[in-house]
Amino acid sequence: MNVLEKNIAEYTADERHGGALDSMRRRFPEAPEPWIDLSTGINPWPWSVPASHFSGLNRLPGAAELASCEAAMAAAFGAPRETVLAAPGSEMLIRLLPTVLQPRRVAILAPSYGDHAHVWKQVNCELVETRDPLADAAADAVVICNPNNPDGRRFARAELTEALSRLTARGGWLIVDEAFADLEPGLSMAPLAGSGNLLALRSIGKFFGLAGSRLGALLAPPDIRRAMANRLGSWRVSTPALSIGAAAYLDLSWQAETRTRLAAAAQDLRDLLDQGKYRLAGGTDLFTYVETEDSHEVWTHLAESGIYVRRFSWSRHHLRIGLPADAIAAERLAAALDSAPARRAESIQNE
């Protein structure tokens, strides 16, 4: 087994989400330091957290702090206040959804964030992974990411509103993972939260760059919020996370400035990648999705250069590459991509 085959065989669960730098260092001990982690799609210029937000570590979170955080979230999302439930990250919500809903048939957008399919495979339902889940007339739960991860596909609010009406009429549910929606608020279903059988998931981790705070939100009708709150327990979000969330979501000027900054950085990354070997195939302002002839070979070459990007067990042609944090990181990425043994792939419809 050669090095490339060995690394493909060692594709492990801890790499499904990126960010596994400890694993990468063990696997590629000769790679130059510092590693450049472009695997997560997390904003490399996070909202700056004042030290005062950690003063509550010595006590349990209070009801007023929870209410303040949820109110700030609702204002930032454009959602009715009463529809927002703060949670310890959207990942926890994804894993708990099958305990709250019991659909017979679940249609999930594919390709998409892998944990959605993973959790529904663990329960007694029929699972359909498809490029057009909204068209599945038999599904009583439809799951999409908007914008989608990893390819950046967008669904217009009008399209989702129509699908929500159809699903609600037959007792079904529309579940929209909006982890990247802070980039494009006009796509969000948050203003319709509480209308029909809509569940929306939000996260502070990507756009705000605060993944370690483990803060997210569920936007849902009252009975679903109550059921989820019961599962999460009395102190479902830490005191510092509530304090950080309340301040960050109210900082509308930072959010506007950050959208502008990320859009410019994303264009720079697309310009860097669109140099012959890599075909731009999608993305958002936090990552670019590319096609190449053998993505696993390119991934290995980049890893040997100390650069960590996302590959996928289901594709030998696609990579997802996050934003370099500075000029040095961008130069290292450009040099490694230029020397990679890659050939540009034609548009790939099916794996």
Secondary structure, DSSP 8 states (H G I E B T S, - for coil): --HHHHHHHT--GGGTTS--HHHHHHH-TTS-SS-EE-SS---SS-----GGGGGGGGS---HHHHHHHHHHHHHHHT--GGGEEEES-HHHHHHHHHHH---SEEEEESSS-HHHHHHHHTSSSEEEEES-GGG-TT-SEEEEESS-TTT-----HHHHHHHHHHHHHTT-EEEEE-TTGGG-GGG--GGGTTSSSEEEEEESTTTSS-GGG--EEEE--HHHHHHHHHHH-TT-S-HHHHHHHHHHHH-HHHHHHHHHHHHHHHHHHHHHHTTTT-EEEEEETTEEEEEBS-HHHHHHHHHHTTEE-EEETTEEEEEEEE--SSHHHHHHHHHHHHHS---B-------
